[in-house]
Amino acid sequence: MAKEKNSIPTRIPKSMFDELDRALTKRFENKLISRKDFKMIEGMRLVGRMPEWKLALEKLKKVPKKENVRW
């Protein structure tokens, strides 16, 4: 079984998948994306363009592990 060269297997929680699906459906109904772009790959690309997402990733880089935090 050959895999595509650029495919990366990912697992996301079902709730996140459902929320992304609802958002894409809303974008499609408002004619902001075409039927061709109405897929999860486009949703992931749009999420990656959001400044809040980039800020969250930067914050994640700096947050220590839970075991290292002293109370």
C-alpha positions, 0 to 999 in steps of 0.5 A: 500500500503506497502512501502519498508523498505529502500525506501526514496521518493526523488524529484530531478529537471528534468534537474538533472535527465536527466544529470544523465541519460546521464552520465549513458548511456555514462558509459554503452556505454563505458562498464564501468557498466553492464545492471544490474547496469544501473539504477538511484540507481547506478547513485546516489551511484556513485555521492555519492562517488565523493569527489566533492559531499562530499565537496559540502555537507560540504560547504552546512552545513556551508552556512547561510540562504540568509536572514541572510547574510548582504550586 
